Amino acid sequence: MNFIVQKYGGSSVADLERVRHVAYRIREYLEQGHQLVVVVSAMGKTTDQLLHMAFEVHPRPPERELDMLLATGEQISVSLLSITLDSLGINSISLTGGQAGIITSDFYTRAKILRIHSDRIRSHLSEGKVVIVAGFQGKTSNEDITTLGRGGSDATACALAAALHADYCEIFTDVSGVFTADPRIVPHAHKINRVSYDEMAEMASLGARVLQLRAVDFSQKYGVRVHVRSSFNKE
């Protein structure tokens, strides 16, 4: 049995059918005896839609209020996934980033994770629950909601994997690994079986979207093994 932190991106939970698909995959892991913490992004283009609405009503929205707005996208995803798991007879609980104990700086819209109080997550795990955490968000020491910038759910997952001493962290996305180029754009790009933290950090800093740079930094600092997998196949 392994203790795994999984992250499912927006394309993996873009609609209810894909949410069900994620729930079925989680069930398979549980049937194999694994213990899971699951980090989920907002559904599809939800974050972009929320941003569009904010800028429709204000040319320069206050960043604190932007974070209040944007964090709702992940809250929809985690609650829907938990409800879907319940329909399959799986005991789970959904948590916001703040409820999960993720404490950040107060640099709104681009906050950094400072520490994680993991007691609540560990308590739920000891009760046999799948813990589903909203990615991309946390809270300040003053209880204000913050977001972690684009791709922030990757950082959430890797930071939780480090704090909880997970065996490894799985990042589920719409490509089946790390490639020499974006396979959705370059048809002949080939998959890289293993990549070092330094190489992945360089790729992320140059615009590769498969992992957020901060997520790579967390993983390197704390020795988190990261597997990048597709939500749509078993590779």
Order of alpha helices (4+ residues) and beta strands (2+ residues): beta-alpha-beta-alpha-alpha-beta-beta-beta-alpha-beta-beta-beta-alpha-beta-beta-beta-alpha-alpha-beta
